Amino acid sequence: MADPKTVLEFAKSHDAKILDLRFTDIPGLWHHVSYPIDQLTEASFRDGFGIDGSSIRGWAAIHESDMLLKPDPATNLLDPFTEIPTLVLICDVIDPVTKQPYDRDPRYIARKAEMYLHSTGAADRACFGAEAEFFIFDNVRFDQREQYGFYFIDAEEGRWNSGREENNLGYRPRYKEGYFPVPPTDHYQDLRSEMVLTMQSCGMNVECHHHEVASGGQTEIDLKFDSLVRSADKMLLYKYIVRNVANNYGKTVTFMPKPIFGDNGNGMHTHQSLWKSGEPLFAGDGYSGMSQLSLWYIGGLLKHGPALSAIIAPTTNSYKRLVPGFEAPVNLAYSRRNRSAACRIPMYSASPAAKRVEFRPPDPSCNPYMAFAAMLMAGLDGIENKMDPGPPLDKDIYELDPEELASVPSMPGSLEEALEELERDHAFLLKGDVFTEELLRTFVDYKRSKEVDAIRLRPHPYEFALYYDI
């Protein structure tokens, strides 16, 4: 854990010329502002840097726009993509009047979730490990105007890429059959490896990388778990590295949950566990080697799953992934093997330290600070109220008879439904002031006006195929 003095020494030893400060808006996009490196002093870590926050999505109004960015010395790294040596620091956002953390800063929400965990006495550390999937395309074009709307994807790996001049479709993954093929069917071994090496150069601990199920260059790179805030920091750095390495290769990356019709979408399965005094709390002699505490945690995730969906799958496009089929985890149940269940208990290792729950509905369009915090709060509510998750769902969901299937609750079918569930069930998020009523109202209003209503009001291209000659 670096301190201000160590950061300054690091910058000097790497001849850094520019300081780049990063922070996050409510939807989860990284923003930055840069300064000459001599602007950074030990006092900067206490006093911060002033910015105008009025144009940041979901932030302050124009009449209260001044904000301070306070660098976190534990996040320092050298930007691997700039020609001029640039020191990067992730910041917390501070209200300049009260000198208190800003309630709409997603990183502060994550920090408060960790503080609330400590206050409960249930554990002192929450570990999160997210598996964010993405597609690698050669080109994408899209536009939306009053009289037209379209998108067009061109991908080297897509067997539908008839627009490419060479039109060589000899080695392409079949739909839903892209898992783990070797080259040349896997076109992106070297590209992924460069992404991994760049992540390692930035201090990230990478476990593995591989091709994913879908055609069109779907990929996954897995990071080792870390504490809640640090895992969220690393997820934003992960996206930054993936996009920039791909861009340097002349490619473009998307974390959209469902960019390709008829093939698997991008998930962000999130592994989580609780620890206390260095000991794992999820191992025990219950179902699949899990502890009673972990089963209550699962109970909280399942009980609050519909409300969580608004935060962990927060786009209209998310619900084109969260449909039956395509390995979509739409069923609010738990299992050690069934991948259609929302909560899966991985069985790769019998080690107590490896015992964890994998929550599968999230996708990488979410804000990781808010998503990880919300999942932790749901799990802690389950522990506090000893929520029984019910019997495990170890059957194939598609082999259940209608009566059995009707007894298994499921995730919402649209973002609009998810927002309604969040409005109905959010008291668990307010504990410890981790989330606030004002923040959740801002979030719901933004999603309704900028996304749900925006999509609902515009004609869809497929509607012309269905209805033009009606």
Buried (B, 14 or more C-beta within 10 A) or exposed (E): EBEBEEBBEBBEEEEBBBBBBBBBBBBBEEBBBBBEBEEBEEEBBEEBBEBEBBEBEBBBEEEEBEBBBBBBBBBBBBBBEBEEBBBBBBBBBBBBEEEEBBBBBBBBBBBBBBEBBEEEEBBBBBBBBBBBBBBBBBBBEEEEEEEEBEEEBBBBBBBBBEEBEEEEEEEBBEBBEBBEBEEEBBBBBEBBEBBBEBBEEBEBEBEEBBBBBBBBBBBBBBBEBBBBBBBBBBBBBBBBBBBBBBEEBEBBBBBBBBBBEEBBBBBBBBBBBBBBEEEBBBBBEEBBBBBEBBBBBBBBBBBBBBBBBBBBBBBBBBBBBBEEEBEBBBBBBBBBBBEBBBBBBBEEEEEBBBBBBBBBBBBBBBBBBBBBBBBBBBBBBBBBEEBEBBEBBBBEBEEBEEEEBEEBBBBBEBBBBBBBBBEEBBEBBBBBEBBBEEBBEBBBEBBBEEBBEEBEEEEEEEEEEEEEEE
